[in-house]
Amino acid sequence: MQRLTVLLLLLFSLGNVRASIDPLDIVVLTDVSSRTFVLRTTLEVSEETTLDILDHTENSLYRITLAKGQFLNKRYPLATLPAGQYTLVFTDSRGRTTQPIVATGDEVTRDLKQAQRIYYPRVDLSANRLLVVNYPNESSRRVSIALVGQDGATVFTDQVKSDGPVKRAYQLDKLAPGDYYVTVDASNVKKHVTAIQLY
């Protein structure tokens, strides 16, 4: 009964995990009087977050790291970005948000409909050796989960065909202590690996 209670609590708490930057919280403004553009977030980030401004070949032009609790509030001259297409990429431990922007030389704009938000799988190991994998699976395709030992030997694999969130729990009490790697492979998150240690 205690394991069932712990499992239900973990699944409920993990079901509400989201990437820290919602595309609606990203503000891109052009200040024509000072010939600058401004990047802002309307909410503070919930954990350390990195922003990369990528060009059309995915080279990082600028990188900013925000500490937990900070807001993004940066001003750049319009001349910083020559006319063309760019992408704002916000990355934290829970996911990645991409927002394409267009610079024309006179302004910088964005189309909110082109923004994408990708959630990484959440892998948690409780003190009683219960491994919980939670993945939103917005692509509604098959998800593969594998546990591999430090020697490279596969402990188990699981193929989950789901048209919604994937929530799996595995009891690892029969495994020897040591380092293991959980790999979650899905259509929009390729081979996401999390290291765990069993005592």
N, C-alpha and C positions, 0 to 999 in steps of 0.2 A: 504494500500500500504506500509506503514511504517513497519508493522508486517511482510509482505512478504519479504521486503528488509532485515530486521534483521534476519529472518529465513534463507534466502539464504546465508547471510554472515556467520552465525554460522555453517551451514552445510558445506560450503566450507572450513572454517578454521579448523573445526574438522575432516574433511576428510583426512587431512595431518598429523594427530597425530600418532606418532609411539613410541614404547618403545625405551628407550634411548640407549640400548646396542644391536647392530647388531652382530650376531655371527661372521661376517667377521672382526669385530673390536677387537676381542679377540685374543691375541697372547699367545701361550704356547710354551716355549723354554726350552731345556735342555742344561745346561752348563756342559759338561763332565769333563772339567779341574778342576772345583771347586766342582763337584758333587752336583750341585744345579739345581733347575728348576725355571723359571721366568714366572710370570703371568703379562701381560700388556694389556692395551687397546690402540688402535691407535688414538682414539679421546677422548676428555674430556667428562665427563658425563654431560648431560643437566639439571639434577636435582639430589637431594640426592639419592644415589644408594647403596644398600647393596649387598655384595658378600658373599655367604656361600659356603664353600667346604663341600660337604656331602659325607659320606661313603655309602657303598652298602645298609645299613639299614636306610638311610636318616637321620642319626645323623649328626649334624653340628659339624665339626672338627675345623673350623676356620671361623671367621666372620670379615669382613672388611666393614666399612662404608665410602663411598666416598662423599664428599661435592660437590655441584654443581660447575662445572668448573675444577674438579680434574681429573687426569689420574690415572689408576691403574698401579703400577709398584712395584711388590713385588717379592722378591727372597727367596726361601725356600731350606733347605738342602733336597736332595733326600730321606734321611732316614726319613724325616717327614711323608711321605706317604708310608706305607708298600705296597708291591705288591698287586694290586687289582684294582677295578673299583671305580671311584669317579665321582661326578657331581659338576660342577661349576654352581651356581644359582645366577644370577643377578636380583635384584628386585627393582623396583621403583614404583611410583604411577601410571604409565601408562602401566606397563606390567612386564613380567617375561621372562628371557632368560635362558635356560638350555643348558649346554655344557658338555657332558660326556667326561671324561679323563681316561686314563689307566696308572697306575704306574707299572713299572716292577722291580724297584730297581736300574736300570741303566739309565732309562729315563722316562719321562712323555710325553705322546702323546695324541692327540685328533683326532677325525674324524668329520670334519665339517658337513658331511651329517647327523649326528645324533643330531645336535643342533636343538633346538626348540625355537620358539619365540611366546609367548602368549600375546595378547593385551587385556587389561581390557576395559570394557565399559567406555565411557566418558559420564558423566551426567553433564549438565550445566543448570543453572537457570538464566535467564536474569532478569533485573530490572522490566520489564513489565510482569513478571510471565509466561514467555514462557519456558517450560521445554524441553530440547533437549537431546535425547539419541542417541549416535553414537557408533556403535560396528562393527568392521571389519567382524565378523562372518566367519572366514576362514574355519570353519568346514561345512559351508553351511547347517546347520540344523536349526530346529525351535528355536526361541528365545522367552522367556517369559519376559515381563516387567510388574511390578506391582508397584503401589503407595499405601503405607499404612500410616495411621495417627499414631500419637504418642500413641493413645489408642489401637492400634492393628487392627482397622477396615480397611478393604480394600476399598480404594477410587475407584480404577479401575485396571483392568488387560488387557493386550494386548498380544496376541499370534501372532508372526510374523514368517511366513514360508518364508524363503528367501534362495536363493542360492548365495547370495553376501552380501555386507555390509547392515547393518540395520541402518536406519536413521529415527527417529521418533521425532515429535514435538507435545507437548500437551500444550494447553492454560489452565492455572490454576487460572484464574482471579475470578472464582466463589467459590473457596475454602476459608475457614476461615483461618486467620493467625495462624501459629503454626509450629511445627516440623513435618516433614514427612520423609519417607524412600522410596527410589527408589531401587527396587531389579531387577537385570537383571540376568536371569538364562539361561545358554547355555551349550552345551555339554562339552566345555573345560574350562569354567569359571562358577563354580557352585555358585549360589546365591551371586553375587557381590552386596553389599549393599552400597548405598551412602545416607548420611543424607542431607536433604535440609531444609531451614527455609523460610517460607513465612511471609512477613510483611504486 
